[in-house]
């Protein structure tokens, strides 16, 4: 909205001394009509909410200064992304990493990174029939330990999740655990709920998105944001 009109207010009546009234242009009306079409939303308030959320998701607040990075934040993100990675590996196991399908998947995943339900919905569309498993490796020692701690903290019995001996491949003496989307959702939602004070949610999501990008490596660089 590029056209402006300045109205002089009366500060004594509680008004701002100068208020700027934004007049929608023809281009604005065309954008509004386009948003109504692609979103199916009808009321202006619903469209504004959608636009605000889209802006927040695509242009998040910059991460907080380094001195606001607490050990708990780092450990929470490392544990969560270790579990998330198990699902991403399974979901993309049969994808061509150079395909548009994969690029769209990466874009969609990053778009919903702050929304546990959205993340699970994106993964559910691509997950194969076989079990999703958490495995150990020397390179992911810390993540494995933190991921198993997340499972225990959310009331999940590890003994009940161990793959049957004849079906599992022991990874350097460490057990292999079965995971479900319910596990991911519960842990995701629990961690998000811990960062609800002003500035904490944006900081958590921004750093989680950065971690997820590094997990997905160079494939993210070519992923295009969906056009609205």
C-alpha positions as a Python dict, from the first residue, in 0.01 Angstrom:
ca = {
    (1, 'X'): (0, 0, 0),
    (2, 'X'): (196, 292, -128),
    (3, 'X'): (-46, 581, -110),
    (4, 'X'): (-51, 765, 222),
    (5, 'X'): (-258, 1041, 378),
    (6, 'X'): (-146, 1213, 695),
    (7, 'X'): (-416, 1306, 945),
    (8, 'X'): (-343, 1541, 1230),
    (9, 'X'): (-466, 1404, 1557),
    (10, 'X'): (-523, 1561, 1893),
    (11, 'X'): (-271, 1431, 2142),
    (12, 'X'): (-486, 1561, 2425),
    (13, 'X'): (-763, 1324, 2319),
    (14, 'X'): (-527, 1028, 2331),
    (15, 'X'): (-458, 1028, 1956),
    (16, 'X'): (-122, 1020, 1793),
    (17, 'X'): (-25, 1373, 1680),
    (18, 'X'): (18, 1245, 1325),
    (19, 'X'): (-155, 935, 1197),
    (20, 'X'): (-83, 778, 861),
    (21, 'X'): (-384, 628, 685),
    (22, 'X'): (-288, 372, 420),
    (23, 'X'): (-508, 374, 109),
    (24, 'X'): (-511, 47, -86),
    (25, 'X'): (-398, 82, -445),
    (26, 'X'): (-532, -114, -740),
    (27, 'X'): (-228, -340, -712),
    (28, 'X'): (-313, -407, -347),
    (29, 'X'): (-667, -506, -445),
    (30, 'X'): (-530, -748, -704),
    (31, 'X'): (-301, -905, -445),
    (32, 'X'): (-594, -937, -205),
    (33, 'X'): (-805, -1109, -470),
    (34, 'X'): (-513, -1344, -545),
    (35, 'X'): (-474, -1432, -176),
    (36, 'X'): (-846, -1503, -149),
    (37, 'X'): (-816, -1742, -443),
    (38, 'X'): (-507, -1936, -331),
    (39, 'X'): (-596, -1956, 39),
    (40, 'X'): (-974, -1995, 20),
    (41, 'X'): (-1006, -1735, 294),
    (42, 'X'): (-1287, -1484, 265),
    (43, 'X'): (-1262, -1226, 542),
    (44, 'X'): (-999, -955, 547),
    (45, 'X'): (-897, -1040, 906),
    (46, 'X'): (-828, -1404, 810),
    (47, 'X'): (-618, -1296, 514),
    (48, 'X'): (-419, -1053, 730),
    (49, 'X'): (-351, -1329, 983),
    (50, 'X'): (-236, -1557, 701),
    (51, 'X'): (-9, -1285, 559),
    (52, 'X'): (140, -1212, 902),
    (53, 'X'): (213, -1581, 963),
    (54, 'X'): (362, -1620, 615),
    (55, 'X'): (587, -1320, 676),
    (56, 'X'): (693, -1450, 1019),
    (57, 'X'): (775, -1795, 875),
    (58, 'X'): (972, -1662, 579),
    (59, 'X'): (1137, -1366, 749),
    (60, 'X'): (1189, -1472, 1111),
    (61, 'X'): (1345, -1244, 1366),
    (62, 'X'): (1721, -1275, 1362),
    (63, 'X'): (1865, -1509, 1624),
    (64, 'X'): (1937, -1355, 1958),
    (65, 'X'): (2296, -1258, 2045),
    (66, 'X'): (2534, -1540, 2125),
    (67, 'X'): (2517, -1468, 2498),
    (68, 'X'): (2149, -1570, 2486),
    (69, 'X'): (2237, -1920, 2366),
    (70, 'X'): (2207, -2135, 2675),
    (71, 'X'): (2340, -2490, 2715),
    (72, 'X'): (1980, -2607, 2760),
    (73, 'X'): (1879, -2452, 2426),
    (74, 'X'): (2166, -2623, 2245),
    (75, 'X'): (2090, -2961, 2402),
    (76, 'X'): (1716, -2931, 2330),
    (77, 'X'): (1776, -2852, 1963),
    (78, 'X'): (2038, -3125, 1923),
    (79, 'X'): (1808, -3390, 2073),
    (80, 'X'): (1505, -3280, 1872),
    (81, 'X'): (1691, -3264, 1541),
    (82, 'X'): (1842, -3609, 1600),
    (83, 'X'): (1491, -3751, 1617),
    (84, 'X'): (1374, -3534, 1328),
    (85, 'X'): (1667, -3654, 1119),
    (86, 'X'): (1558, -4017, 1154),
    (87, 'X'): (1224, -3927, 995),
    (88, 'X'): (1381, -3711, 724),
    (89, 'X'): (1619, -3994, 627),
    (90, 'X'): (1327, -4236, 598),
    (91, 'X'): (1107, -3989, 409),
    (92, 'X'): (1376, -3907, 153),
    (93, 'X'): (1533, -4253, 118),
    (94, 'X'): (1374, -4310, -223),
    (95, 'X'): (1392, -3951, -348),
    (96, 'X'): (1629, -3819, -608),
    (97, 'X'): (1810, -3544, -416),
    (98, 'X'): (1824, -3336, -736),
    (99, 'X'): (1452, -3366, -808),
    (100, 'X'): (1184, -3101, -772),
    (101, 'X'): (999, -3337, -540),
    (102, 'X'): (1291, -3334, -299),
    (103, 'X'): (1337, -2959, -324),
    (104, 'X'): (968, -2904, -253),
    (105, 'X'): (991, -3138, 46),
    (106, 'X'): (1286, -2945, 190),
    (107, 'X'): (1112, -2613, 137),
    (108, 'X'): (792, -2740, 299),
    (109, 'X'): (983, -2882, 594),
    (110, 'X'): (1165, -2555, 662),
    (111, 'X'): (844, -2357, 618),
    (112, 'X'): (676, -2553, 900),
    (113, 'X'): (984, -2590, 1122),
    (114, 'X'): (818, -2403, 1410),
    (115, 'X'): (491, -2598, 1389),
    (116, 'X'): (494, -2958, 1528),
    (117, 'X'): (165, -3048, 1359),
    (118, 'X'): (280, -2901, 1028),
    (119, 'X'): (611, -3089, 1040),
    (120, 'X'): (437, -3419, 1111),
    (121, 'X'): (189, -3358, 826),
    (122, 'X'): (475, -3293, 579),
    (123, 'X'): (656, -3610, 688),
    (124, 'X'): (342, -3826, 691),
    (125, 'X'): (297, -3771, 317),
    (126, 'X'): (641, -3914, 240),
    (127, 'X'): (716, -4176, 505),
    (128, 'X'): (749, -4535, 377),
    (129, 'X'): (590, -4840, 536),
    (130, 'X'): (905, -4964, 710),
    (131, 'X'): (987, -4875, 1070),
    (132, 'X'): (1151, -4542, 1151),
    (133, 'X'): (1458, -4606, 1363),
    (134, 'X'): (1708, -4415, 1574),
    (135, 'X'): (2059, -4543, 1515),
    (136, 'X'): (2397, -4473, 1670),
    (137, 'X'): (2721, -4372, 1502),
    (138, 'X'): (3048, -4223, 1624),
    (139, 'X'): (2965, -3901, 1440),
    (140, 'X'): (2627, -3869, 1612),
    (141, 'X'): (2720, -3990, 1961),
    (142, 'X'): (2592, -3680, 2141),
    (143, 'X'): (2275, -3655, 1932),
    (144, 'X'): (2197, -4023, 1998),
    (145, 'X'): (2235, -3975, 2373),
    (146, 'X'): (2023, -3659, 2373),
    (147, 'X'): (1755, -3813, 2151),
    (148, 'X'): (1717, -4114, 2381),
    (149, 'X'): (1700, -3875, 2677),
    (150, 'X'): (1416, -3687, 2502),
    (151, 'X'): (1226, -4012, 2457),
    (152, 'X'): (1263, -4103, 2824),
    (153, 'X'): (1164, -3753, 2939),
    (154, 'X'): (842, -3786, 2743),
    (155, 'X'): (750, -4111, 2916),
    (156, 'X'): (857, -4346, 2637),
    (157, 'X'): (995, -4683, 2748),
    (158, 'X'): (1312, -4757, 2554),
    (159, 'X'): (1288, -5127, 2640),
    (160, 'X'): (960, -5143, 2448),
    (161, 'X'): (1114, -4974, 2146),
    (162, 'X'): (1417, -5196, 2091),
    (163, 'X'): (1400, -5376, 1758),
    (164, 'X'): (1387, -5754, 1778),
    (165, 'X'): (1738, -5897, 1780),
    (166, 'X'): (1697, -6082, 1451),
    (167, 'X'): (1567, -5767, 1279),
    (168, 'X'): (1801, -5505, 1413),
    (169, 'X'): (2158, -5426, 1325),
    (170, 'X'): (2350, -5336, 1637),
    (171, 'X'): (2537, -5011, 1578),
    (172, 'X'): (2868, -5041, 1762),
    (173, 'X'): (2701, -5213, 2054),
    (174, 'X'): (2423, -4952, 2082),
    (175, 'X'): (2057, -5042, 2059),
    (176, 'X'): (1837, -4942, 1767),
    (177, 'X'): (1501, -4794, 1865),
    (178, 'X'): (1171, -4775, 1678),
    (179, 'X'): (1012, -4431, 1651),
    (180, 'X'): (664, -4311, 1560),
    (181, 'X'): (524, -3980, 1440),
    (182, 'X'): (344, -3953, 1773),
    (183, 'X'): (685, -3956, 1944),
    (184, 'X'): (810, -3677, 1722),
    (185, 'X'): (498, -3467, 1773),
    (186, 'X'): (498, -3503, 2152),
    (187, 'X'): (867, -3420, 2187),
    (188, 'X'): (843, -3134, 1935),
    (189, 'X'): (537, -2983, 2108),
    (190, 'X'): (695, -3023, 2451),
    (191, 'X'): (1010, -2839, 2348),
    (192, 'X'): (821, -2560, 2171),
    (193, 'X'): (613, -2509, 2488),
    (194, 'X'): (929, -2437, 2688),
    (195, 'X'): (1016, -2137, 2473),
    (196, 'X'): (705, -1921, 2487),
    (197, 'X'): (832, -1614, 2667),
    (198, 'X'): (887, -1299, 2457),
    (199, 'X'): (1169, -1354, 2209),
    (200, 'X'): (1231, -1717, 2309),
    (201, 'X'): (1007, -1878, 2049),
    (202, 'X'): (1157, -1678, 1759),
    (203, 'X'): (1508, -1754, 1886),
    (204, 'X'): (1434, -2126, 1922),
    (205, 'X'): (1271, -2158, 1579),
    (206, 'X'): (1542, -1954, 1403),
    (207, 'X'): (1817, -2173, 1547),
    (208, 'X'): (1619, -2492, 1483),
    (209, 'X'): (1575, -2386, 1120),
    (210, 'X'): (1949, -2319, 1092),
    (211, 'X'): (2028, -2662, 1238),
    (212, 'X'): (1777, -2826, 1004),
    (213, 'X'): (1937, -2653, 704),
    (214, 'X'): (2280, -2784, 799),
    (215, 'X'): (2126, -3130, 842),
    (216, 'X'): (1985, -3115, 490),
    (217, 'X'): (2316, -2980, 356),
    (218, 'X'): (2352, -2826, 12),
    (219, 'X'): (2013, -2944, -111),
    (220, 'X'): (1854, -2657, 78),
    (221, 'X'): (2047, -2399, -123),
    (222, 'X'): (1852, -2485, -434),
    (223, 'X'): (1513, -2508, -267),
    (224, 'X'): (1283, -2228, -372),
    (225, 'X'): (1026, -2070, -145),
    (226, 'X'): (668, -2125, -263),
    (227, 'X'): (513, -1826, -439),
    (228, 'X'): (201, -1675, -285),
}
